[in-house]
Amino acid sequence: VASAFGIKSYRVTTADELESALDTAFSHDGPVFLDVVSESEVAELPPVYSWQQAARTVTAVDRREPRK
């Protein structure tokens, strides 16, 4: 779809590809669409999220604690 509108697009499927794709996107003179595939195990945020829940999530991710 992006190419139909003249927009450069790149698909990122691994963490190793991300830095290069971002460098390319930021150096391009015009719009760029990045399709970044993420792991299915990444925790999704609930629709309503309190600051306390956010702080606990950040702490857990920072410590790399497994999901309970």
Secondary structure, DSSP 4 states (H G I P E B T S, - for coil): -TGGGT-EEEEE-SHHHHHHHHHHHHHSSS-EEEEE---TTSPPPPSS--HHHHHHHHHHHHHTPPP-
